[in-house]
Amino acid sequence: MERKFNKQAKLRIKKGDMVQVITGDDKGKKGRIIEIFNIDKRALVEGINIVSRHTKPNAKNQQGGIIKKEAPVHISNLMILDKAGNHTRVGRKLNDEGKRVRFAKKTGEIID
């Protein structure tokens, strides 16, 4: 897929963040982000949006058959979890050293 613009979207979630699904079939489930697809604004979340794929036998999968794996979820359907495990919105502010950091709007804690 080719980018139309040079500027990529600045997303509020990163790889490794714990998130909660806020809408859809997996509503309420929590998981860790495996991969971000910046252009499509989608994320691959561990254990969320499981789909079945029919595969032929190959070198990687000798047996073949039906494989269950995660499919990407749009980031608008995800909400980041703070350290207490509550879902929250994300803001940005400058810390003491002048570096921009993310913080939880509910509690004001910095998200690492």
Residue pairs with C-beta under 8 A, 6 or more apart in sequence:
1 39
1 40
3 39
8 38
8 39
9 38
9 41
11 36
11 38
11 41
11 75
12 75
12 80
12 90
12 102
13 19
13 33
13 36
13 43
13 75
13 78
13 80
13 90
14 33
14 36
15 33
15 34
15 35
15 36
16 32
16 33
17 32
17 33
17 80
17 81
17 111
18 30
18 31
18 32
18 80
18 81
18 85
19 30
19 31
19 32
19 33
19 43
19 45
19 78
19 79
19 80
19 81
20 28
20 29
20 30
20 78
20 79
20 81
20 87
21 27
21 28
21 29
21 30
21 31
21 45
21 48
21 73
21 77
21 78
22 77
22 78
22 79
22 87
23 77
24 49
24 73
24 77
25 49
26 48
26 49
26 73
29 47
29 48
30 81
30 85
31 45
31 46
31 47
31 48
32 45
32 46
33 43
33 44
33 45
33 46
34 43
34 44
34 45
34 46
34 70
35 43
35 44
36 42
36 43
36 44
37 43
37 44
37 72
40 72
41 74
41 75
41 76
42 72
42 73
42 74
42 75
43 72
43 73
43 75
43 78
44 70
44 71
44 72
44 73
45 70
45 73
45 78
46 70
47 70
48 70
48 73
49 70
49 71
49 72
49 73
50 68
50 69
50 70
50 71
51 68
51 69
51 70
51 71
52 66
52 67
52 68
53 66
53 67
53 68
53 69
54 65
54 66
54 67
55 61
55 64
55 65
55 66
55 67
56 64
57 63
57 64
58 64
61 67
79 87
79 88
79 89
80 87
80 88
80 90
80 104
80 111
81 87
81 88
82 88
82 104
82 106
82 107
82 109
82 111
83 109
84 107
86 106
86 107
88 104
88 105
88 106
88 107
89 104
89 105
89 106
90 102
90 103
90 104
90 105
90 111
91 102
91 103
91 104
91 105
92 100
92 101
92 102
92 103
93 100
93 101
93 103
94 100
94 101
95 101
95 110
101 110
101 111
102 110
102 111
103 109
103 110
103 111
104 111
